[in-house]
């Protein structure tokens, strides 16, 4: 009897821990959908769109790619919207200027 209770308790605890770990490894996107923390985004496509109106698209794309790789996030649109990606918005160059376009 005591053995079956111990097995049941350990099973319930294992299921609880598995649920917690799975739920903890997800973030909520701006649109409310869920995505995994480990899921990589398409930096090339997102940066191509963000930089397509830039006067210096190659420089913009290179900086955006670096920021995207580090933050796994690119703000929507061609400029602004940095509040969506705080990591992206707070990254600076050695001179103290915003690194990410």
N, C-alpha and C positions, 0 to 999 in steps of 0.2 A: 504494500500500500504506500509506504513512504517513498519507495523507488519510483512508482508511477507518478506521484505528485512532483518529485524532483525533475523527472523527465518532462512533464507537462509545463512546469514553471520555466525550465530552460528553453523549451520550444517557444513559449510565448515571448520570453525575453529576446530570443534570437530574431523572431519576426518583428518585434518592436524596433530593434537595432537596425535591421535591414531597411525598414520603412524610413527611419530617421536619416540614415545615410543616403538613401535614394532621394528623398525630399530635400536634403541639405545641399546636394550637388546640382541644384537647378537655380536659375535666375528667371525673373519675369521680364520679358521684353516690353517695350513701350506700348505695343498694341495689346498687352495682356496675355499673350501666349507664353508658354514656358520653353526654355531652352537649357541644355546641359551646359555646365561650366566648362567642360572639356571640349565642347563642340567649337571648332574653328570656323570663323566666318570667311567669306570670299573677299579678302582684302583687295585683290586686283580689280575686281569688278566695282566694288564700292568706291575705291579711290579713283578709278577711271571716271566714274560719274561725278564725284565730288570735284575733280580737277578739270573737267572738260571745258569750263569757261575761263580758266585761269590764263593770265597773260604769259605765265611761265609754266606750262603744263608738265614738263619733265621734272622740274624742281618740285612742284606741288605733288606730283605722283610719288616721287621718291620719299619726301617727308611724310606724306600720308601713309605710305606703305610701312615705314618705320614705326609710326605711331600706332597703326592698326595692329602690327605684329606684337607690340608690347602690351596694348590695351585690349585687344580682341574686340574693338568697337570703332565704328566710324559714324559720326553724326549724320543724320539725314540731310539731304539738300546739297547745294553747292557752296554754301557758307553759313556761318552762324550755327545755331542749335547745339552749342557745346554743352549745355546743361544735361543733355541726354547721355553724354560720355564724359564724366568728370576726369578720368585718367587722361583722356585725349586732350581735354581743355587745359589741364594743369601742367602738361609737359612743356618745358622751356629749353631754349638753346643755351650755350655757354654764356652768351651775352644777355640773358634774361628775357629774351623775346619769346613769344609763342612759337613752338616748334611746328605744331600741327596746323595745317591749313583748314 
